[in-house]
Amino acid sequence: GTKRKTSDHLVSLYTAEVEPVASLHERPGSLRLRRLVRIFSQEEGRITGLSLFEGDPVESGQLLIQIEDDLLRAERDMALATKEQKHLDLERLEGLRERRAAAEDEVAKARTALAIAEAEERLLDTRLAFTRIHAPFMGIVTERLVEPGDFVTKNTHLLTLADPKSLVAEVYASELVIPHLRRGDPAELRIDALGNTTA
């Protein structure tokens, strides 16, 4: 027989390796403050101190607003004088009771009157503290709703305070993408108002 002529074949070899594949997913989201506090008045009166504006930073404990407190201070002075008088009345009646010149029920009434006067003083101290409003945390003023000289009633919204460190981005991903996400995966955040800047 005749010999068949063999021909060379060109063969391409490829090495297959397992490598992670990066996928790009762009999703809409929103920014949200987890710590935002609306400051309300707990006493009524005229605003006598307010020097902060939107965007101003504040320290924790910083005085934000001062409300007129002249009337409350006068009431507290009167309550203090009443308490001192009730204390003297009680001491006098206890001395008379020891000499059997005062009845036990008179002493009991004097004790009650002193307790009421002390409670009135504590109440006025609390109300006076409400006229000086301090920042509950370090943050930024985002709203100023009153002006110095304004008369405010109880439960008036005065300021809003935000903690910029509590700002979070919430991004919504579909169920198809979630299985491919891992903690620590790189991500870029783009805010429309800032143009093409990413963070």
C-alpha positions in Angstrom: 0.0 0.0 0.0 0.7 3.6 -0.1 1.8 5.5 3.0 -0.6 8.3 4.0 1.1 11.6 4.4 0.8 13.1 7.9 0.4 16.8 8.3 1.2 18.9 11.3 -1.7 20.5 13.3 -1.4 23.8 15.0 -2.5 23.6 18.7 -3.0 26.5 21.0 -2.5 25.8 24.7 -4.2 27.9 27.4 -3.7 27.7 31.2 -6.9 28.2 33.2 -6.5 29.8 36.6 -9.1 30.7 39.2 -9.0 34.4 39.9 -11.5 36.7 41.5 -13.6 38.7 39.0 -14.3 42.3 39.9 -17.8 43.4 39.1 -19.0 46.9 39.2 -22.5 47.7 40.5 -23.8 51.2 40.8 -26.7 51.7 43.1 -28.6 54.8 44.3 -28.7 55.6 48.0 -29.2 58.3 50.5 -27.3 60.0 53.3 -28.8 60.0 56.8 -27.8 61.4 60.2 -28.2 58.8 62.9 -27.9 61.5 65.6 -30.1 64.6 65.0 -31.6 66.4 68.0 -34.3 69.1 67.9 -33.9 71.5 70.8 -37.2 72.7 72.3 -37.9 75.2 75.1 -39.2 73.9 78.4 -39.9 77.3 79.8 -41.5 80.4 78.2 -39.9 83.7 78.0 -37.9 86.1 75.8 -34.7 84.8 74.1 -31.9 86.9 75.7 -28.9 84.9 74.4 -28.4 83.2 71.0 -25.3 83.7 68.9 -25.3 80.6 66.8 -26.2 80.2 63.2 -26.6 77.3 60.8 -23.3 75.6 60.2 -21.8 76.7 63.5 -19.9 73.9 65.4 -20.8 73.5 69.1 -19.0 71.6 71.9 -20.8 69.2 74.2 -22.2 71.2 77.2 -21.8 74.6 75.4 -24.5 77.2 76.2 -26.8 77.4 73.1 -29.7 79.6 74.2 -30.5 81.8 77.2 -34.1 82.5 78.1 -35.1 85.5 80.3 -35.1 84.4 83.9 -35.8 87.5 86.0 -39.3 86.5 87.1 -38.2 83.0 88.0 -35.2 84.3 90.0 -37.5 86.6 92.0 -39.9 83.6 92.6 -36.9 81.5 93.8 -35.8 84.3 96.2 -39.3 84.4 97.6 -39.3 80.6 98.0 -35.9 80.7 99.7 -37.2 83.3 102.2 -40.3 81.3 102.8 -38.2 78.1 103.4 -36.1 79.9 105.9 -39.1 81.2 107.8 -40.7 77.7 107.9 -37.4 76.4 109.2 -37.5 79.0 112.0 -41.1 78.2 112.8 -40.4 74.5 113.1 -37.4 75.2 115.4 -39.6 77.4 117.6 -42.4 74.9 117.8 -40.0 72.0 118.6 -38.6 74.1 121.5 -42.1 74.8 122.8 -43.1 71.1 122.5 -40.1 70.2 124.7 -41.6 72.6 127.4 -45.0 71.1 126.7 -46.3 74.5 125.3 -47.0 73.2 121.8 -48.9 70.2 120.6 -47.4 67.4 118.4 -49.8 68.1 115.6 -48.5 71.7 115.4 -45.0 70.5 115.0 -46.1 68.0 112.4 -47.8 70.8 110.4 -44.7 72.9 110.7 -42.6 70.0 109.3 -45.0 69.6 106.4 -44.9 73.4 105.7 -41.0 73.3 105.6 -41.1 70.2 103.3 -43.4 72.1 100.9 -41.2 75.2 100.9 -38.1 73.0 100.2 -40.0 71.3 97.3 -41.0 74.7 95.9 -37.3 75.9 96.0 -36.2 72.7 94.1 -38.9 73.2 91.5 -37.8 76.8 90.8 -34.1 75.6 90.6 -35.2 73.1 88.0 -37.2 75.7 86.0 -34.3 78.1 86.2 -32.0 75.4 84.7 -34.4 75.1 81.8 -33.8 78.8 80.9 -30.2 77.9 80.0 -30.1 75.3 77.2 -26.8 73.5 76.6 -25.6 71.3 73.8 -26.2 67.6 74.6 -23.2 66.6 72.3 -20.6 68.0 70.0 -22.1 68.8 66.7 -23.3 71.4 64.1 -26.3 73.7 64.2 -28.5 72.7 61.2 -31.5 74.9 62.0 -32.0 78.2 63.8 -35.7 78.9 64.2 -35.8 81.8 66.7 -34.0 85.1 67.1 -32.8 87.1 70.2 -35.8 89.1 71.5 -38.4 86.5 70.4 -40.9 85.4 73.0 -41.2 81.7 73.0 -43.7 79.5 74.8 -43.1 76.0 76.2 -42.3 73.3 73.6 -41.2 75.7 70.9 -38.6 74.3 68.4 -35.6 76.5 68.8 -32.6 74.8 67.2 -31.6 71.6 65.5 -28.3 70.0 66.2 -26.6 67.2 64.2 -23.6 65.0 64.8 -21.7 64.9 61.5 -19.8 61.8 62.7 -23.1 59.9 62.7 -23.6 60.5 59.0 -24.2 57.2 57.2 -24.8 56.3 53.5 -27.7 53.8 52.9 -27.4 52.0 49.6 -30.1 49.6 48.3 -28.8 46.5 46.5 -30.9 43.9 44.7 -31.1 40.3 45.9 -29.0 39.3 42.9 -26.0 41.4 44.1 -26.1 40.7 47.8 -24.6 37.1 47.6 -21.5 38.6 45.9 -20.9 41.2 48.6 -18.4 40.6 51.4 -17.5 42.7 54.4 -14.5 44.8 53.5 -15.2 45.0 49.8 -14.0 48.3 48.3 -16.7 50.8 47.6 -16.9 54.4 46.2 -19.4 57.0 47.3 -20.4 59.7 44.9 -22.6 62.6 46.0 -24.5 64.3 43.2 -24.1 67.7 44.8 -20.3 67.4 44.7 -20.0 66.4 41.0 -17.5 63.7 40.1 -15.7 63.7 43.5 -15.7 60.2 45.1 -14.9 59.1 48.6 
